Amino acid sequence: MKKILGLILAVGLMLGALPARAEYPDKAITCIVPFAPGGAADITVRMVADYLSKEIGQPLVIVNKGGGSGIPGLNFGLKARPDGYTVLGGSIGNAFVATYFLGAPAYDMDKIAFVGAYMPHDRLLLTRPDKPYKTWQELVEYARTHPGEVAIGHGASQEGLEVVKAAGIKEGVSFNQVMYKSGGPATADLLGDHIDVCDLGTGTAGFQAARKGDLIIIANLGTAEVPFFPDVPKLRDMGAPFATSLMYGFAFPNGTPEAIRLKWEQALAKVMQNKELLDKMHAAGFTPAFLNGKEYREFSRNSTSAVQEMLKYNKQGSKKESSQPSRRPRLRDKMEEAMSVDRLIGGLFLFACLLLWFWIIPQQVVGEEQAFYPRLTVILVAIPAALMFLRNKGRRITLAFFREGSDISKDLAVKILVLVLSYIVFLLCVEKIGFFVSSAVFCPLYMLFFAERNFWRISLTTCGLLGGIYIIVVQLLKYPLPAGLLF
């Protein structure tokens, strides 16, 4: 008995000598934000982390891993050791829905340890004040009359891109859509006039620029009210079939101890009642709201279901759009189109032809028979110029047209100079080799210069123009051709 008691005592002393297991957490915690710095995900995680670290008892080290709509960063975080020292934060829901957009494997919501959400986040369409559209309806009309010209950027939100695409399908228009790694670079390109419109979140740098008046908000892609902009219309209320649905929050890799997850959930719930933090978020344009882990999981599950419906709608709409023949522009659409450089040049030359026909030639030439020859040369210039004016090729004229050194103004000046010189050369050729031979050479050159690239249109126009002049003048009107006019 004494030996047994001695053995038990020895074991007890040995166990007592072992160091006590450290209580979680005993070191800094890495927070993976699956988006580049500068966007709403990065900004809000850092806001919340300042207060959350005090509740958890250790600092949160923010690590940004942007790109791929958040999928690579989310995968990186989910593959970390489930020991509570690697947590995912921010708009991780973006990556959940992006798998359906990009054809990546979908996430199993039951294999992610959701901590909780700290705010919903709506997406906004913003543009610069100098643009000719200030509302969604004006943007749609502009895109309708300028197909392929409107570039819309997206600050790492594939869902925002698909919502805009669905709205465009509903309106019968399409946009050039550009995806960015985060809202920061997208905002810089919007302010720098590299894109026309941008989809950004509330509270981002782009949102703050709108508060200063540097940008304007066209529409809200989400369903909540926009802080500081209560009158911004929701795209869904204007007939769009879908809206963005996103909650920002935190989650751990599968297998993380429930005690750790619950500790974080309770800490986040407490932090989201901190008036100082809430005031900061409201001041920045965010709308804080708490969801526990279970609610966050269900919200994410419902969001992915809605995205699948939207993708199906967009796929069907794209097929329908591609199967329909392109509609010729209506006269009203043509009247509403912005003037182009080539259209302006064509109009100027048509005006010059009218002056030559009705004013200059009658003053310089005596008799209709003598005026016949110069009027034919006017016709040769007027026909391609009219085609150029009606087809409206070339770059749009904007305020930059009037600025010194503008590429557009240089384009206009060069084209007018070349056309004037070519017309002088044409007149000299007529004197030497005759009207019809010169016309057969210069008419195709004029059309090429006027942005025509179809061989058959050039050939048929040239033959039709010269043949028509010969048949009408010689065969029908019996008008004698002056010597040297034919050859």
Helices and strands as residue ranges (DSSP letters): H 2-17, E 29-33, H 40-56, E 60-64, G 68-70, H 71-78, E 86-90, H 92-102, G 109-111, E 112-120, E 123-127, H 136-145, E 151-155, H 158-171, E 176-180, H 183-191, E 197-201, H 205-212, E 216-220, G 236-238, E 247-253, H 258-271, H 275-284, E 291-292, H 293-323, H 331-336, H 341-355, I 356-360, H 361-364, H 368-391, G 399-402, H 407-433, H 435-449, H 455-470, I 471-476
